[in-house]
Amino acid sequence: MLIGVPKELADGENRAPMIPANIKKLVRAGAEVHVEAGLGLGAGHADSEYEEAGATITTDRAALLGTSDILLRLGKPTLDEINQVKEGAIHVSYLDPFNEGDLVKAFKARGVTAISMEMIPRTTRSQKMDALSSQASLAGYVMVMLATTKLPSILPMMMTPAVTIKPATVFIIGAGVAGLQAIATAKRLGAKVVAFDTRPEVAEQVHSLGGKFLEIDLGETGSTKDGYAVALTPEQQALQLEGQKKQIAESDIVITTAQLFGRKPPQLVKDDAIAGMKAGSVIVYMAAMKDGDEYYGNVEGSRFGETVTIHDVSVIGNGNWANVVARDASQMYSANMFNLVDEYWNEEAKAFELDFEDDILQGCVITHGGAIVNETIKNIHEGEG
């Protein structure tokens, strides 16, 4: 079975979907692996390392797409690339299937089995394949570190003969994987940390990391079966915004990590809250998206992929946080990819075999055999166009 790994072409993307160490494991399992030249350069891996791992290096991207039985990628393909993929092949990458209807339909028309890394269920058995969590954990770390480079003060308390410097206050909105890592990182750097989440059950996790949990009575809230926050009602959103405004004003750094899977990110910090912050304060937000000419992010007035100044507060919205630490992000994503392939690898046949009775595949396989097989995505996109 031929496994192909094309390099990422998105502007500024340095992560690699597979690193040499995991390529070596695939080759040992009996796979033939072809990788596109330059695949790992952004993450610090030369082509020679892939060759030493047993991969064949190719400069013919079209041939790689057209001959591979399995394609392992990071970012979603273009529509033109889907038409180059071998019919009946398996394509694994981030796909954003909730919002990318045309992409889903193109996979269906091509007869490609499309596996979405975002749709890996959050179960104990699938943790080793959970790319959303692995990349989010790095994002939480990076957001804190980048905030410190913009803040005109230090995070820890410092006592000197001249003056005692108070610790900075970091307020983290959203205590999922990224938020918890941000809490841990800010605490290690000596900051006073306060966090809020619409899921009251995460308060214990916040406390375990040394943070204070901000109590806001929103009424009944909850989580999905996969652990994601349930969208708030307009009334609950108003209560949250009002309840956290005082804490935002008292904070030197505000980090927002809350997002609604498959939907536009919630706006968590309004202009009036920013106006109440001290000059020189910093806001870093994780959840952002661009839809045509429209920008959507956690912070009012922010710009996707840019750092802007609002009321003398720096608002940072990189949009691709794990990419800042591309070497480690590649190592983690590559491990997620390998673990997915390894889970369904038939050692005797030396092939990746789909088992549609398997709960993980039921969640993440979007198209197969010329049909949309994921019921959730099918209900969204069937009948469109």
Secondary structure, DSSP 8 states (H G I E B T S, - for coil): -EEEE----STT----S--HHHHHHHHHTT-EEEEETTTTGGGT--HHHHHHTT-EEES-HHHHHHH-SEEE-SS---HHHHTTS-TT-EEEE---TTT-HHHHHHHHHHT-EEEEGGG---STTTGGG-HHHHHHHHHHHHHHHHHHHHSSS-SS-EE-SS-EE---EEEEE--SHHHHHHHHHHHHTT-EEEEE-S-GGGHHHHHHTT-EE-----SS--B-TTS-B----HHHHHHHHHHHHHHHHT-SEEEE----TTS-----B-HHHHHTS-TT-EEEE--EEEETTEEEESBTT--TT-EEEETTEEEE--S-GGGGGHHHHHHHHHHHHHHHHHHTEETTTTEE---TTSHHHHHHEEEETTEE--HHHHHHHTT--
